[in-house]
């Protein structure tokens, strides 16, 4: 085995702001609040932070974060692109930097203000475009949901997946959110009848196949495994990490390659499991990126929990549900029912599961898969106690 | 020129320009490597098969099959919302099924994108390209073949 980062770093601090719509604070302010709280959680002084990894879509840049939170001299900083693909990516880059000695205390975060309709990128497109969207948007394929719906229809056609399978996903995550006091959908239950009668957003996807646009921020603190032993919290080790861009991939509109339904998760999974002693069959709990419900069956296939075309049927019989499902998934409610903060809440929930502090705690859970956006250049983590 | 509010190509991407020049002439062209002949869409500067930057363009028969489709509902940009729900299709070309293009299924070249009942659209059904002029762009759309 090559010189991997296996178990050489740990997440030792986590935090989140409240989630909601119409939060007044700026993205920068939210980011700084989450980072300061995560450092408190870790018991590490801000001046010790010397590594920062951000989403490229983040408004709050590294210099501004460092000036506000009062961080020390920063010796490693970087960004990961492609929005929802970057959650595990920022965390993984931070781990790489700590493991290779480029910094000692690294912070990764995401702050996002998207609850306001006018803030959505698809609504701000200029009328003339010379980028790759010129091959889809002129015909009215405007929003991420339209792009994923196109893959979903084809997936249903090829493998016999149905709306009942997608409802399995939406209902499982809503049940978990109903147990999570911080979840946007804490008090709203979801029945199969409500799912089936919901308004369409982009057929074959309805309202409940979509994530919740949310304002909020989360942060994680990463140090070496050695340093982690002496800190306040039980360390959660980063066991394996990978990113993925498949051959001939086109982000979101991945219709133009040879095998559009073999998305970025397939590429990331190869490296992830090659570098991991923990295999899919060993994973106790999962946090799988869920901007849209069909990303769950696609990711289950990509990460090897089942074969191609079996991801939809995998969701039957409550397989994704706490406590008795064979793979309890998105135990905080995920992007569809807790909050959609570009999937960063999945990283934080993965850490809580390994600490034993989730509101839908999988008893005795020792390993957790966390994934980022399927459909875009992606990333994934295997966390362990 | 009055703007329709639709999203349209800027016609300033040098890799894409020959495609849009082709549609203006009523031709559906696909980018083709000038060295090894492998076709590729969307267009780009380099052939991923042989690394050549020599580019040719091949006229296609304009026939294909529906590979997938969606039916968007609001909220949408105003120029599209007025037609919602409408269809958007992906077509794979008969000439080379590895080439796929996004479009709309319409009843005629200048037909509305919401005229066909989406419940009648089938994956695999044969279609033929037509062109409709929107501002200074000839946009390919598809009719049942």
Interface residues (C-beta under 8 A of the other chain):
Chain A: X117 X122 X123 X125 X127 X128 X129 X130 X131 X132 X133 X134 X135 X136 X137 X138 X139 X140 X141 X142 X143 X146 X149 X150 X151 X153 X154 X157 X199 X200 X201 X202 X203 X204 X248 X250 X253 X255 X256 X258
Chain B: X3 X5 X6 X7 X8 X9 X10 X11 X12 X13 X16 X41 X42 X48 X67 X68 X69 X70 X71 X72 X73 X75 X76 X77 X80 X83 X85 X86 X88 X90 X98 X99 X100 X101 X102 X103 X104 X113 X118 X123 X134 X137 X139 X141
